[in-house]
């Protein structure tokens, strides 16, 4: 029998000019049972498809309370000299109030 080896890397970017002193990652729940899972796609074409598939699997296998799909993120604020987060801060704050866990995806 052959075995499969898989190496996972975190896509978490670290922007040195935005990292607050003493900042850490948000606490992670032990499991997703009964949790509201937010899905946040970027602007790449396959991101929504990837997240819909992940959301369906989570509903089927992890007994989540619900899955919330946000509209895709757009890059307009960056083209005007701003940072991506500047144009979506309200959307992220709203999603953080509604979801216990958020999964972000990009895809092509």
Phi, psi and omega in degrees: 000131178273156178243154180253130176251133183230130177246126182253141176237143177281131177275008185296116177277151176239111177263109187300328181282348181249352183281121180280146178300133178077007180289146178219171178290152177295151178297145180258138176288155179293328177206177184256003182300126179075007182265153171267123182255122176267140178241125184235102179275153171271196187274357182288144189304321186272355184300316181296316180299315179300313182291324176299319179295315178297316179301317179296319178294320179295319178296321182287318190255337188247002179052047176290155178292312178197165176239131181243117179263121176275157174293153181302147176285141178245155187265008184309316181299328181290326182288343179263014178091357179269179176263153183305318182295334179300322184274354183230014182302315180296318179297317180293319178298318179296317179296321179296327178288328185268338187242147176275328183219143178234135176247129180250138180222151170232153181196158177231000000 
